[in-house]
């Protein structure tokens, strides 16, 4: 199992959702690959919804341009 920290890079306001730089979540996955691009980013979407109450996919930020992915464990 691998743990990743996903952090937003930029400020955006799209579809009524406001993203601020530095918003961060931690995701544990079975896979060693990038959780943003694996399984449709479901663990990342769920983590942002659980912690911040925002839909990162609806905001158009579920990509490696807007998110910094760092493996921490």
CHARMM-style PDB file with segment names, atoms N, HN, CA, C and O in Angstrom:
ATOM      1  N   UNK     1       0.830  -1.182   0.000  1.00  0.00      PROA
ATOM      2  CA  UNK     1       0.000   0.000   0.000  1.00  0.00      PROA
ATOM      3  C   UNK     1       0.875   1.247   0.000  1.00  0.00      PROA
ATOM      4  O   UNK     1       1.954   1.275   0.593  1.00  0.00      PROA
ATOM      5  N   UNK     2       0.388   2.261  -0.672  1.00  0.00      PROA
ATOM      6  HN  UNK     2      -0.488   2.238  -1.154  1.00  0.00      PROA
ATOM      7  CA  UNK     2       1.142   3.506  -0.779  1.00  0.00      PROA
ATOM      8  C   UNK     2       0.282   4.669  -0.304  1.00  0.00      PROA
ATOM      9  O   UNK     2      -0.935   4.670  -0.486  1.00  0.00      PROA
ATOM     10  N   UNK     3       0.932   5.662   0.310  1.00  0.00      PROA
ATOM     11  HN  UNK     3       1.921   5.661   0.458  1.00  0.00      PROA
ATOM     12  CA  UNK     3       0.222   6.863   0.757  1.00  0.00      PROA
ATOM     13  C   UNK     3       0.709   8.044  -0.075  1.00  0.00      PROA
ATOM     14  O   UNK     3       1.908   8.225  -0.288  1.00  0.00      PROA
ATOM     15  N   UNK     4      -0.241   8.836  -0.536  1.00  0.00      PROA
ATOM     16  HN  UNK     4      -1.215   8.689  -0.363  1.00  0.00      PROA
ATOM     17  CA  UNK     4       0.059  10.006  -1.350  1.00  0.00      PROA
ATOM     18  C   UNK     4      -0.548  11.235  -0.706  1.00  0.00      PROA
ATOM     19  O   UNK     4      -1.611  11.170  -0.088  1.00  0.00      PROA
ATOM     20  N   UNK     5       0.142  12.359  -0.859  1.00  0.00      PROA
ATOM     21  HN  UNK     5       1.005  12.412  -1.361  1.00  0.00      PROA
ATOM     22  CA  UNK     5      -0.411  13.647  -0.455  1.00  0.00      PROA
ATOM     23  C   UNK     5      -0.685  14.421  -1.732  1.00  0.00      PROA
ATOM     24  O   UNK     5       0.210  14.620  -2.553  1.00  0.00      PROA
ATOM     25  N   UNK     6      -1.924  14.855  -1.893  1.00  0.00      PROA
ATOM     26  HN  UNK     6      -2.651  14.694  -1.225  1.00  0.00      PROA
ATOM     27  CA  UNK     6      -2.339  15.599  -3.068  1.00  0.00      PROA
ATOM     28  C   UNK     6      -2.665  17.025  -2.627  1.00  0.00      PROA
ATOM     29  O   UNK     6      -3.475  17.235  -1.725  1.00  0.00      PROA
ATOM     30  N   UNK     7      -2.024  18.003  -3.275  1.00  0.00      PROA
ATOM     31  HN  UNK     7      -1.366  17.832  -4.009  1.00  0.00      PROA
ATOM     32  CA  UNK     7      -2.175  19.407  -2.903  1.00  0.00      PROA
ATOM     33  C   UNK     7      -2.539  20.225  -4.135  1.00  0.00      PROA
ATOM     34  O   UNK     7      -1.982  20.019  -5.213  1.00  0.00      PROA
ATOM     35  N   UNK     8      -3.476  21.152  -3.971  1.00  0.00      PROA
ATOM     36  HN  UNK     8      -3.928  21.320  -3.095  1.00  0.00      PROA
ATOM     37  CA  UNK     8      -3.846  22.026  -5.079  1.00  0.00      PROA
ATOM     38  C   UNK     8      -2.759  23.077  -5.294  1.00  0.00      PROA
ATOM     39  O   UNK     8      -2.147  23.560  -4.341  1.00  0.00      PROA
ATOM     40  N   UNK     9      -2.528  23.421  -6.562  1.00  0.00      PROA
ATOM     41  HN  UNK     9      -3.025  23.029  -7.337  1.00  0.00      PROA
ATOM     42  CA  UNK     9      -1.470  24.369  -6.914  1.00  0.00      PROA
ATOM     43  C   UNK     9      -1.991  25.783  -7.156  1.00  0.00      PROA
ATOM     44  O   UNK     9      -1.302  26.758  -6.857  1.00  0.00      PROA
ATOM     45  N   UNK    10      -3.201  25.898  -7.694  1.00  0.00      PROA
ATOM     46  HN  UNK    10      -3.761  25.106  -7.937  1.00  0.00      PROA
ATOM     47  CA  UNK    10      -3.685  27.194  -8.151  1.00  0.00      PROA
ATOM     48  C   UNK    10      -5.039  27.544  -7.551  1.00  0.00      PROA
ATOM     49  O   UNK    10      -5.732  26.686  -7.004  1.00  0.00      PROA
ATOM     50  N   UNK    11      -5.398  28.798  -7.660  1.00  0.00      PROA
ATOM     51  HN  UNK    11      -4.835  29.495  -8.104  1.00  0.00      PROA
ATOM     52  CA  UNK    11      -6.710  29.281  -7.230  1.00  0.00      PROA
ATOM     53  C   UNK    11      -7.641  29.208  -8.436  1.00  0.00      PROA
ATOM     54  O   UNK    11      -7.288  29.637  -9.534  1.00  0.00      PROA
ATOM     55  N   UNK    12      -8.831  28.659  -8.218  1.00  0.00      PROA
ATOM     56  HN  UNK    12      -9.118  28.310  -7.326  1.00  0.00      PROA
ATOM     57  CA  UNK    12      -9.826  28.562  -9.284  1.00  0.00      PROA
ATOM     58  C   UNK    12     -11.209  28.726  -8.694  1.00  0.00      PROA
ATOM     59  O   UNK    12     -11.445  28.390  -7.534  1.00  0.00      PROA
ATOM     60  N   UNK    13     -12.118  29.243  -9.495  1.00  0.00      PROA
ATOM     61  HN  UNK    13     -11.926  29.517 -10.437  1.00  0.00      PROA
ATOM     62  CA  UNK    13     -13.523  29.247  -9.137  1.00  0.00      PROA
ATOM     63  C   UNK    13     -14.276  28.828 -10.388  1.00  0.00      PROA
ATOM     64  O   UNK    13     -14.395  29.591 -11.347  1.00  0.00      PROA
ATOM     65  N   UNK    14     -14.791  27.580 -10.360  1.00  0.00      PROA
ATOM     66  HN  UNK    14     -14.695  26.960  -9.581  1.00  0.00      PROA
ATOM     67  CA  UNK    14     -15.460  26.992 -11.510  1.00  0.00      PROA
ATOM     68  C   UNK    14     -16.723  26.292 -11.025  1.00  0.00      PROA
ATOM     69  O   UNK    14     -16.705  25.619  -9.994  1.00  0.00      PROA
ATOM     70  N   UNK    15     -17.815  26.448 -11.761  1.00  0.00      PROA
ATOM     71  HN  UNK    15     -17.829  26.995 -12.598  1.00  0.00      PROA
ATOM     72  CA  UNK    15     -19.082  25.783 -11.437  1.00  0.00      PROA
ATOM     73  C   UNK    15     -19.506  26.014  -9.989  1.00  0.00      PROA
ATOM     74  O   UNK    15     -20.078  25.121  -9.364  1.00  0.00      PROA
ATOM     75  N   UNK    16     -19.235  27.188  -9.456  1.00  0.00      PROA
ATOM     76  HN  UNK    16     -18.770  27.913  -9.964  1.00  0.00      PROA
ATOM     77  CA  UNK    16     -19.615  27.505  -8.089  1.00  0.00      PROA
ATOM     78  C   UNK    16     -18.730  26.876  -7.029  1.00  0.00      PROA
ATOM     79  O   UNK    16     -19.056  26.921  -5.843  1.00  0.00      PROA
ATOM     80  N   UNK    17     -17.614  26.291  -7.442  1.00  0.00      PROA
ATOM     81  HN  UNK    17     -17.349  26.255  -8.406  1.00  0.00      PROA
ATOM     82  CA  UNK    17     -16.678  25.646  -6.517  1.00  0.00      PROA
ATOM     83  C   UNK    17     -15.406  26.467  -6.481  1.00  0.00      PROA
ATOM     84  O   UNK    17     -14.834  26.782  -7.526  1.00  0.00      PROA
ATOM     85  N   UNK    18     -14.960  26.814  -5.287  1.00  0.00      PROA
ATOM     86  HN  UNK    18     -15.424  26.558  -4.439  1.00  0.00      PROA
ATOM     87  CA  UNK    18     -13.743  27.610  -5.133  1.00  0.00      PROA
ATOM     88  C   UNK    18     -12.610  26.711  -4.635  1.00  0.00      PROA
ATOM     89  O   UNK    18     -12.740  26.034  -3.616  1.00  0.00      PROA
ATOM     90  N   UNK    19     -11.511  26.719  -5.366  1.00  0.00      PROA
ATOM     91  HN  UNK    19     -11.406  27.269  -6.194  1.00  0.00      PROA
ATOM     92  CA  UNK    19     -10.307  25.963  -5.020  1.00  0.00      PROA
ATOM     93  C   UNK    19      -9.231  26.976  -4.641  1.00  0.00      PROA
ATOM     94  O   UNK    19      -8.986  27.929  -5.381  1.00  0.00      PROA
ATOM     95  N   UNK    20      -8.597  26.778  -3.509  1.00  0.00      PROA
ATOM     96  HN  UNK    20      -8.795  26.004  -2.908  1.00  0.00      PROA
ATOM     97  CA  UNK    20      -7.509  27.640  -3.054  1.00  0.00      PROA
ATOM     98  C   UNK    20      -6.197  26.855  -3.115  1.00  0.00      PROA
ATOM     99  O   UNK    20      -6.201  25.644  -2.893  1.00  0.00      PROA
ATOM    100  N   UNK    21      -5.079  27.515  -3.408  1.00  0.00      PROA
ATOM    101  HN  UNK    21      -5.076  28.499  -3.589  1.00  0.00      PROA
ATOM    102  CA  UNK    21      -3.797  26.822  -3.396  1.00  0.00      PROA
ATOM    103  C   UNK    21      -3.465  26.327  -1.991  1.00  0.00      PROA
ATOM    104  O   UNK    21      -3.707  27.023  -1.005  1.00  0.00      PROA
ATOM    105  N   UNK    22      -2.914  25.132  -1.912  1.00  0.00      PROA
ATOM    106  HN  UNK    22      -2.718  24.567  -2.714  1.00  0.00      PROA
ATOM    107  CA  UNK    22      -2.515  24.575  -0.629  1.00  0.00      PROA
ATOM    108  C   UNK    22      -3.535  23.651   0.008  1.00  0.00      PROA
ATOM    109  O   UNK    22      -3.251  23.050   1.045  1.00  0.00      PROA
ATOM    110  N   UNK    23      -4.724  23.519  -0.588  1.00  0.00      PROA
ATOM    111  HN  UNK    23      -4.954  24.007  -1.430  1.00  0.00      PROA
ATOM    112  CA  UNK    23      -5.692  22.550  -0.066  1.00  0.00      PROA
ATOM    113  C   UNK    23      -5.083  21.164  -0.259  1.00  0.00      PROA
ATOM    114  O   UNK    23      -4.647  20.823  -1.359  1.00  0.00      PROA
ATOM    115  N   UNK    24      -5.053  20.374   0.795  1.00  0.00      PROA
ATOM    116  HN  UNK    24      -5.407  20.650   1.689  1.00  0.00      PROA
ATOM    117  CA  UNK    24      -4.303  19.126   0.756  1.00  0.00      PROA
ATOM    118  C   UNK    24      -5.097  17.971   1.363  1.00  0.00      PROA
ATOM    119  O   UNK    24      -5.796  18.140   2.362  1.00  0.00      PROA
ATOM    120  N   UNK    25      -4.980  16.798   0.744  1.00  0.00      PROA
ATOM    121  HN  UNK    25      -4.413  16.660  -0.068  1.00  0.00      PROA
ATOM    122  CA  UNK    25      -5.577  15.569   1.275  1.00  0.00      PROA
ATOM    123  C   UNK    25      -4.542  14.456   1.197  1.00  0.00      PROA
ATOM    124  O   UNK    25      -3.594  14.531   0.416  1.00  0.00      PROA
ATOM    125  N   UNK    26      -4.729  13.429   2.008  1.00  0.00      PROA
ATOM    126  HN  UNK    26      -5.499  13.368   2.643  1.00  0.00      PROA
ATOM    127  CA  UNK    26      -3.887  12.244   1.942  1.00  0.00      PROA
ATOM    128  C   UNK    26      -4.747  11.075   1.526  1.00  0.00      PROA
ATOM    129  O   UNK    26      -5.875  10.917   1.993  1.00  0.00      PROA
ATOM    130  N   UNK    27      -4.195  10.243   0.630  1.00  0.00      PROA
ATOM    131  HN  UNK    27      -3.278  10.371   0.251  1.00  0.00      PROA
ATOM    132  CA  UNK    27      -4.917   9.108   0.075  1.00  0.00      PROA
ATOM    133  C   UNK    27      -4.043   7.868   0.193  1.00  0.00      PROA
ATOM    134  O   UNK    27      -2.857   7.901  -0.136  1.00  0.00      PROA
ATOM    135  N   UNK    28      -4.631   6.780   0.661  1.00  0.00      PROA
ATOM    136  HN  UNK    28      -5.594   6.753   0.928  1.00  0.00      PROA
ATOM    137  CA  UNK    28      -3.940   5.490   0.719  1.00  0.00      PROA
ATOM    138  C   UNK    28      -4.511   4.619  -0.389  1.00  0.00      PROA
ATOM    139  O   UNK    28      -5.727   4.473  -0.508  1.00  0.00      PROA
ATOM    140  N   UNK    29      -3.616   4.033  -1.212  1.00  0.00      PROA
ATOM    141  HN  UNK    29      -2.628   4.152  -1.115  1.00  0.00      PROA
ATOM    142  CA  UNK    29      -4.064   3.195  -2.320  1.00  0.00      PROA
ATOM    143  C   UNK    29      -3.340   1.855  -2.306  1.00  0.00      PROA
ATOM    144  O   UNK    29      -2.282   1.709  -1.695  1.00  0.00      PROA
ATOM    145  N   UNK    30      -3.925   0.894  -2.984  1.00  0.00      PROA
ATOM    146  HN  UNK    30      -4.784   1.013  -3.480  1.00  0.00      PROA
ATOM    147  CA  UNK    30      -3.301  -0.417  -3.153  1.00  0.00      PROA
ATOM    148  C   UNK    30      -2.200  -0.350  -4.209  1.00  0.00      PROA
ATOM    149  O   UNK    30      -1.263  -1.148  -4.193  1.00  0.00      PROA
ATOM    150  N   UNK    31      -2.320   0.600  -5.118  1.00  0.00      PROA
ATOM    151  HN  UNK    31      -3.081   1.249  -5.131  1.00  0.00      PROA
ATOM    152  CA  UNK    31      -1.415   0.729  -6.247  1.00  0.00      PROA
ATOM    153  C   UNK    31      -0.296   1.718  -5.933  1.00  0.00      PROA
ATOM    154  O   UNK    31      -0.464   2.618  -5.109  1.00  0.00      PROA
ATOM    155  N   UNK    32       0.831   1.547  -6.585  1.00  0.00      PROA
ATOM    156  HN  UNK    32       0.968   0.816  -7.254  1.00  0.00      PROA
ATOM    157  CA  UNK    32       1.950   2.468  -6.423  1.00  0.00      PROA
ATOM    158  C   UNK    32       1.875   3.620  -7.427  1.00  0.00      PROA
ATOM    159  O   UNK    32       2.698   4.534  -7.381  1.00  0.00      PROA
ATOM    160  N   UNK    33       0.890   3.584  -8.337  1.00  0.00      PROA
ATOM    161  HN  UNK    33       0.221   2.841  -8.375  1.00  0.00      PROA
ATOM    162  CA  UNK    33       0.806   4.609  -9.374  1.00  0.00      PROA
ATOM    163  C   UNK    33      -0.016   5.809  -8.899  1.00  0.00      PROA
ATOM    164  O   UNK    33      -0.689   5.749  -7.870  1.00  0.00      PROA
ATOM    165  N   UNK    34       0.051   6.877  -9.655  1.00  0.00      PROA
ATOM    166  HN  UNK    34       0.597   6.925 -10.491  1.00  0.00      PROA
ATOM    167  CA  UNK    34      -0.574   8.154  -9.347  1.00  0.00      PROA
ATOM    168  C   UNK    34      -2.086   7.991  -9.128  1.00  0.00      PROA
ATOM    169  O   UNK    34      -2.784   7.568 -10.049  1.00  0.00      PROA
ATOM    170  N   UNK    35      -2.609   8.309  -7.946  1.00  0.00      PROA
ATOM    171  HN  UNK    35      -2.042   8.653  -7.198  1.00  0.00      PROA
ATOM    172  CA  UNK    35      -4.040   8.124  -7.678  1.00  0.00      PROA
ATOM    173  C   UNK    35      -4.948   9.083  -8.437  1.00  0.00      PROA
ATOM    174  O   UNK    35      -6.153   8.849  -8.524  1.00  0.00      PROA
ATOM    175  N   UNK    36      -4.388  10.159  -8.988  1.00  0.00      PROA
ATOM    176  HN  UNK    36      -3.409  10.348  -8.917  1.00  0.00      PROA
ATOM    177  CA  UNK    36      -5.192  11.101  -9.767  1.00  0.00      PROA
ATOM    178  C   UNK    36      -5.585  10.470 -11.097  1.00  0.00      PROA
ATOM    179  O   UNK    36      -6.686  10.709 -11.592  1.00  0.00      PROA
ATOM    180  N   UNK    37      -4.701   9.669 -11.677  1.00  0.00      PROA
ATOM    181  HN  UNK    37      -3.807   9.474 -11.274  1.00  0.00      PROA
ATOM    182  CA  UNK    37      -4.962   9.080 -12.987  1.00  0.00      PROA
ATOM    183  C   UNK    37      -5.372   7.610 -12.919  1.00  0.00      PROA
ATOM    184  O   UNK    37      -5.633   7.006 -13.960  1.00  0.00      PROA
ATOM    185  N   UNK    38      -5.436   7.023 -11.737  1.00  0.00      PROA
ATOM    186  HN  UNK    38      -5.224   7.514 -10.892  1.00  0.00      PROA
ATOM    187  CA  UNK    38      -5.815   5.623 -11.579  1.00  0.00      PROA
ATOM    188  C   UNK    38      -7.259   5.529 -11.099  1.00  0.00      PROA
ATOM    189  O   UNK    38      -7.672   6.283 -10.217  1.00  0.00      PROA
ATOM    190  N   UNK    39      -8.021   4.615 -11.669  1.00  0.00      PROA
ATOM    191  HN  UNK    39      -7.686   4.003 -12.385  1.00  0.00      PROA
ATOM    192  CA  UNK    39      -9.431   4.393 -11.293  1.00  0.00      PROA
ATOM    193  C   UNK    39     -10.267   5.659 -11.375  1.00  0.00      PROA
ATOM    194  O   UNK    39     -11.170   5.860 -10.562  1.00  0.00      PROA
ATOM    195  N   UNK    40      -9.982   6.499 -12.328  1.00  0.00      PROA
ATOM    196  HN  UNK    40      -9.249   6.336 -12.988  1.00  0.00      PROA
ATOM    197  CA  UNK    40     -10.746   7.727 -12.511  1.00  0.00      PROA
ATOM    198  C   UNK    40     -10.554   8.742 -11.403  1.00  0.00      PROA
ATOM    199  O   UNK    40     -11.332   9.689 -11.287  1.00  0.00      PROA
ATOM    200  N   UNK    41      -9.525   8.558 -10.585  1.00  0.00      PROA
ATOM    201  HN  UNK    41      -8.893   7.788 -10.679  1.00  0.00      PROA
ATOM    202  CA  UNK    41      -9.251   9.495  -9.504  1.00  0.00      PROA
ATOM    203  C   UNK    41     -10.241   9.400  -8.343  1.00  0.00      PROA
ATOM    204  O   UNK    41     -10.328  10.316  -7.525  1.00  0.00      PROA
ATOM    205  N   UNK    42     -10.981   8.304  -8.271  1.00  0.00      PROA
ATOM    206  HN  UNK    42     -10.910   7.560  -8.936  1.00  0.00      PROA
ATOM    207  CA  UNK    42     -12.023   8.148  -7.249  1.00  0.00      PROA
ATOM    208  C   UNK    42     -11.542   8.378  -5.822  1.00  0.00      PROA
ATOM    209  O   UNK    42     -12.227   9.073  -5.073  1.00  0.00      PROA
ATOM    210  N   UNK    43     -10.386   7.825  -5.397  1.00  0.00      PROA
ATOM    211  HN  UNK    43      -9.829   7.260  -6.006  1.00  0.00      PROA
ATOM    212  CA  UNK    43      -9.949   8.090  -4.020  1.00  0.00      PROA
ATOM    213  C   UNK    43      -9.669   9.567  -3.755  1.00  0.00      PROA
ATOM    214  O   UNK    43      -9.900  10.052  -2.648  1.00  0.00      PROA
ATOM    215  N   UNK    44      -9.177  10.277  -4.754  1.00  0.00      PROA
ATOM    216  HN  UNK    44      -8.989   9.883  -5.653  1.00  0.00      PROA
ATOM    217  CA  UNK    44      -8.877  11.705  -4.615  1.00  0.00      PROA
ATOM    218  C   UNK    44     -10.180  12.503  -4.545  1.00  0.00      PROA
ATOM    219  O   UNK    44     -10.315  13.406  -3.719  1.00  0.00      PROA
ATOM    220  N   UNK    45     -11.125  12.175  -5.401  1.00  0.00      PROA
ATOM    221  HN  UNK    45     -11.016  11.442  -6.072  1.00  0.00      PROA
ATOM    222  CA  UNK    45     -12.433  12.838  -5.393  1.00  0.00      PROA
ATOM    223  C   UNK    45     -13.103  12.651  -4.036  1.00  0.00      PROA
ATOM    224  O   UNK    45     -13.611  13.606  -3.449  1.00  0.00      PROA
ATOM    225  N   UNK    46     -13.101  11.411  -3.541  1.00  0.00      PROA
ATOM    226  HN  UNK    46     -12.688  10.635  -4.018  1.00  0.00      PROA
ATOM    227  CA  UNK    46     -13.724  11.103  -2.247  1.00  0.00      PROA
ATOM    228  C   UNK    46     -13.046  11.857  -1.102  1.00  0.00      PROA
ATOM    229  O   UNK    46     -13.720  12.354  -0.200  1.00  0.00      PROA
ATOM    230  N   UNK    47     -11.707  11.942  -1.138  1.00  0.00      PROA
ATOM    231  HN  UNK    47     -11.160  11.538  -1.871  1.00  0.00      PROA
ATOM    232  CA  UNK    47     -10.970  12.618  -0.061  1.00  0.00      PROA
ATOM    233  C   UNK    47     -11.286  14.115  -0.030  1.00  0.00      PROA
ATOM    234  O   UNK    47     -11.506  14.673   1.045  1.00  0.00      PROA
ATOM    235  N   UNK    48     -11.312  14.769  -1.191  1.00  0.00      PROA
ATOM    236  HN  UNK    48     -11.133  14.316  -2.064  1.00  0.00      PROA
ATOM    237  CA  UNK    48     -11.642  16.195  -1.221  1.00  0.00      PROA
ATOM    238  C   UNK    48     -13.090  16.430  -0.784  1.00  0.00      PROA
ATOM    239  O   UNK    48     -13.382  17.423  -0.119  1.00  0.00      PROA
ATOM    240  N   UNK    49     -13.990  15.526  -1.153  1.00  0.00      PROA
ATOM    241  HN  UNK    49     -13.753  14.719  -1.693  1.00  0.00      PROA
ATOM    242  CA  UNK    49     -15.385  15.660  -0.732  1.00  0.00      PROA
ATOM    243  C   UNK    49     -15.507  15.484   0.780  1.00  0.00      PROA
ATOM    244  O   UNK    49     -16.252  16.215   1.433  1.00  0.00      PROA
ATOM    245  N   UNK    50     -14.786  14.526   1.328  1.00  0.00      PROA
ATOM    246  HN  UNK    50     -14.181  13.933   0.797  1.00  0.00      PROA
ATOM    247  CA  UNK    50     -14.857  14.242   2.761  1.00  0.00      PROA
ATOM    248  C   UNK    50     -14.264  15.374   3.604  1.00  0.00      PROA
ATOM    249  O   UNK    50     -14.834  15.744   4.630  1.00  0.00      PROA
ATOM    250  N   UNK    51     -13.133  15.921   3.180  1.00  0.00      PROA
ATOM    251  HN  UNK    51     -12.670  15.620   2.346  1.00  0.00      PROA
ATOM    252  CA  UNK    51     -12.427  16.914   3.987  1.00  0.00      PROA
ATOM    253  C   UNK    51     -12.929  18.339   3.737  1.00  0.00      PROA
ATOM    254  O   UNK    51     -13.126  19.098   4.686  1.00  0.00      PROA
ATOM    255  N   UNK    52     -13.136  18.707   2.471  1.00  0.00      PROA
ATOM    256  HN  UNK    52     -12.976  18.090   1.700  1.00  0.00      PROA
ATOM    257  CA  UNK    52     -13.496  20.085   2.141  1.00  0.00      PROA
ATOM    258  C   UNK    52     -14.943  20.254   1.668  1.00  0.00      PROA
ATOM    259  O   UNK    52     -15.446  21.375   1.586  1.00  0.00      PROA
ATOM    260  N   UNK    53     -15.607  19.142   1.358  1.00  0.00      PROA
ATOM    261  HN  UNK    53     -15.199  18.232   1.425  1.00  0.00      PROA
ATOM    262  CA  UNK    53     -16.978  19.226   0.859  1.00  0.00      PROA
ATOM    263  C   UNK    53     -17.074  19.760  -0.549  1.00  0.00      PROA
ATOM    264  O   UNK    53     -18.090  20.344  -0.926  1.00  0.00      PROA
ATOM    265  N   UNK    54     -16.016  19.565  -1.342  1.00  0.00      PROA
ATOM    266  HN  UNK    54     -15.190  19.091  -1.036  1.00  0.00      PROA
ATOM    267  CA  UNK    54     -16.020  20.042  -2.730  1.00  0.00      PROA
ATOM    268  C   UNK    54     -15.802  18.877  -3.685  1.00  0.00      PROA
ATOM    269  O   UNK    54     -15.155  17.887  -3.343  1.00  0.00      PROA
ATOM    270  N   UNK    55     -16.350  19.012  -4.885  1.00  0.00      PROA
ATOM    271  HN  UNK    55     -16.876  19.816  -5.163  1.00  0.00      PROA
ATOM    272  CA  UNK    55     -16.175  18.012  -5.931  1.00  0.00      PROA
ATOM    273  C   UNK    55     -15.045  18.486  -6.845  1.00  0.00      PROA
ATOM    274  O   UNK    55     -15.247  19.320  -7.728  1.00  0.00      PROA
ATOM    275  N   UNK    56     -13.872  17.947  -6.616  1.00  0.00      PROA
ATOM    276  HN  UNK    56     -13.707  17.271  -5.898  1.00  0.00      PROA
ATOM    277  CA  UNK    56     -12.673  18.366  -7.356  1.00  0.00      PROA
ATOM    278  C   UNK    56     -12.800  18.066  -8.855  1.00  0.00      PROA
ATOM    279  O   UNK    56     -12.217  18.769  -9.680  1.00  0.00      PROA
ATOM    280  N   UNK    57     -13.553  17.033  -9.201  1.00  0.00      PROA
ATOM    281  HN  UNK    57     -14.027  16.462  -8.530  1.00  0.00      PROA
ATOM    282  CA  UNK    57     -13.759  16.680 -10.605  1.00  0.00      PROA
ATOM    283  C   UNK    57     -14.685  17.686 -11.277  1.00  0.00      PROA
ATOM    284  O   UNK    57     -14.420  18.114 -12.401  1.00  0.00      PROA
ATOM    285  N   UNK    58     -15.765  18.067 -10.606  1.00  0.00      PROA
ATOM    286  HN  UNK    58     -15.980  17.719  -9.694  1.00  0.00      PROA
ATOM    287  CA  UNK    58     -16.699  19.055 -11.151  1.00  0.00      PROA
ATOM    288  C   UNK    58     -16.016  20.402 -11.344  1.00  0.00      PROA
ATOM    289  O   UNK    58     -16.361  21.155 -12.255  1.00  0.00      PROA
ATOM    290  N   UNK    59     -15.054  20.701 -10.493  1.00  0.00      PROA
ATOM    291  HN  UNK    59     -14.774  20.090  -9.753  1.00  0.00      PROA
ATOM    292  CA  UNK    59     -14.303  21.951 -10.614  1.00  0.00      PROA
ATOM    293  C   UNK    59     -13.280  21.900 -11.750  1.00  0.00      PROA
ATOM    294  O   UNK    59     -12.669  22.918 -12.076  1.00  0.00      PROA
ATOM    295  N   UNK    60     -13.090  20.726 -12.352  1.00  0.00      PROA
ATOM    296  HN  UNK    60     -13.586  19.900 -12.087  1.00  0.00      PROA
ATOM    297  CA  UNK    60     -12.155  20.591 -13.464  1.00  0.00      PROA
ATOM    298  C   UNK    60     -10.703  20.560 -13.033  1.00  0.00      PROA
ATOM    299  O   UNK    60      -9.811  20.867 -13.823  1.00  0.00      PROA
ATOM    300  N   UNK    61     -10.457  20.190 -11.781  1.00  0.00      PROA
ATOM    301  HN  UNK    61     -11.182  19.940 -11.139  1.00  0.00      PROA
ATOM    302  CA  UNK    61      -9.093  20.210 -11.243  1.00  0.00      PROA
ATOM    303  C   UNK    61      -8.505  18.825 -11.024  1.00  0.00      PROA
ATOM    304  O   UNK    61      -7.455  18.699 -10.394  1.00  0.00      PROA
ATOM    305  N   UNK    62      -9.153  17.792 -11.526  1.00  0.00      PROA
ATOM    306  HN  UNK    62     -10.006  17.895 -12.038  1.00  0.00      PROA
ATOM    307  CA  UNK    62      -8.648  16.439 -11.326  1.00  0.00      PROA
ATOM    308  C   UNK    62      -7.629  16.116 -12.418  1.00  0.00      PROA
ATOM    309  O   UNK    62      -7.890  15.316 -13.316  1.00  0.00      PROA
ATOM    310  N   UNK    63      -6.460  16.758 -12.318  1.00  0.00      PROA
ATOM    311  HN  UNK    63      -6.248  17.407 -11.588  1.00  0.00      PROA
ATOM    312  CA  UNK    63      -5.396  16.545 -13.294  1.00  0.00      PROA
ATOM    313  C   UNK    63      -4.056  16.911 -12.661  1.00  0.00      PROA
ATOM    314  O   UNK    63      -4.005  17.509 -11.586  1.00  0.00      PROA
ATOM    315  N   UNK    64      -2.997  16.551 -13.333  1.00  0.00      PROA
ATOM    316  HN  UNK    64      -3.039  16.065 -14.206  1.00  0.00      PROA
ATOM    317  CA  UNK    64      -1.659  16.800 -12.795  1.00  0.00      PROA
ATOM    318  C   UNK    64      -1.191  18.238 -12.991  1.00  0.00      PROA
ATOM    319  O   UNK    64      -0.144  18.617 -12.466  1.00  0.00      PROA
ATOM    320  N   UNK    65      -1.935  19.037 -13.728  1.00  0.00      PROA
ATOM    321  HN  UNK    65      -2.785  18.729 -14.155  1.00  0.00      PROA
ATOM    322  CA  UNK    65      -1.599  20.454 -13.897  1.00  0.00      PROA
ATOM    323  C   UNK    65      -2.016  21.223 -12.641  1.00  0.00      PROA
ATOM    324  O   UNK    65      -1.272  22.071 -12.148  1.00  0.00      PROA
ATOM    325  N   UNK    66      -3.212  20.919 -12.131  1.00  0.00      PROA
ATOM    326  HN  UNK    66      -3.816  20.231 -12.531  1.00  0.00      PROA
ATOM    327  CA  UNK    66      -3.757  21.646 -10.983  1.00  0.00      PROA
ATOM    328  C   UNK    66      -3.427  21.004  -9.633  1.00  0.00      PROA
ATOM    329  O   UNK    66      -3.561  21.645  -8.591  1.00  0.00      PROA
ATOM    330  N   UNK    67      -2.996  19.742  -9.651  1.00  0.00      PROA
ATOM    331  HN  UNK    67      -2.887  19.221 -10.497  1.00  0.00      PROA
ATOM    332  CA  UNK    67      -2.717  19.032  -8.410  1.00  0.00      PROA
ATOM    333  C   UNK    67      -1.265  18.565  -8.356  1.00  0.00      PROA
ATOM    334  O   UNK    67      -0.723  18.082  -9.350  1.00  0.00      PROA
ATOM    335  N   UNK    68      -0.649  18.712  -7.203  1.00  0.00      PROA
ATOM    336  HN  UNK    68      -1.090  19.104  -6.395  1.00  0.00      PROA
ATOM    337  CA  UNK    68       0.699  18.196  -6.972  1.00  0.00      PROA
ATOM    338  C   UNK    68       0.548  16.880  -6.208  1.00  0.00      PROA
ATOM    339  O   UNK    68      -0.058  16.850  -5.137  1.00  0.00      PROA
ATOM    340  N   UNK    69       1.095  15.799  -6.754  1.00  0.00      PROA
ATOM    341  HN  UNK    69       1.588  15.824  -7.624  1.00  0.00      PROA
ATOM    342  CA  UNK    69       0.997  14.483  -6.130  1.00  0.00      PROA
ATOM    343  C   UNK    69       2.363  14.080  -5.622  1.00  0.00      PROA
ATOM    344  O   UNK    69       3.335  14.041  -6.377  1.00  0.00      PROA
ATOM    345  N   UNK    70       2.429  13.777  -4.323  1.00  0.00      PROA
ATOM    346  HN  UNK    70       1.639  13.809  -3.710  1.00  0.00      PROA
ATOM    347  CA  UNK    70       3.698  13.408  -3.694  1.00  0.00      PROA
ATOM    348  C   UNK    70       3.494  12.117  -2.914  1.00  0.00      PROA
ATOM    349  O   UNK    70       2.580  12.014  -2.095  1.00  0.00      PROA
ATOM    350  N   UNK    71       4.348  11.136  -3.171  1.00  0.00      PROA
ATOM    351  HN  UNK    71       5.090  11.220  -3.836  1.00  0.00      PROA
ATOM    352  CA  UNK    71       4.277   9.882  -2.434  1.00  0.00      PROA
ATOM    353  C   UNK    71       4.961  10.073  -1.077  1.00  0.00      PROA
ATOM    354  O   UNK    71       6.124  10.473  -1.015  1.00  0.00      PROA
ATOM    355  N   UNK    72       4.240   9.789   0.002  1.00  0.00      PROA
ATOM    356  HN  UNK    72       3.296   9.464  -0.047  1.00  0.00      PROA
ATOM    357  CA  UNK    72       4.812  10.015   1.336  1.00  0.00      PROA
ATOM    358  C   UNK    72       4.958   8.722   2.130  1.00  0.00      PROA
ATOM    359  O   UNK    72       5.481   8.746   3.244  1.00  0.00      PROA
ATOM    360  N   UNK    73       4.521   7.620   1.597  1.00  0.00      PROA
ATOM    361  HN  UNK    73       4.096   7.600   0.691  1.00  0.00      PROA
ATOM    362  CA  UNK    73       4.665   6.371   2.342  1.00  0.00      PROA
ATOM    363  C   UNK    73       4.433   5.166   1.514  1.00  0.00      PROA
ATOM    364  OT1 UNK    73       4.523   4.045   2.016  1.00  0.00      PROA
TER     365      UNK     73
END
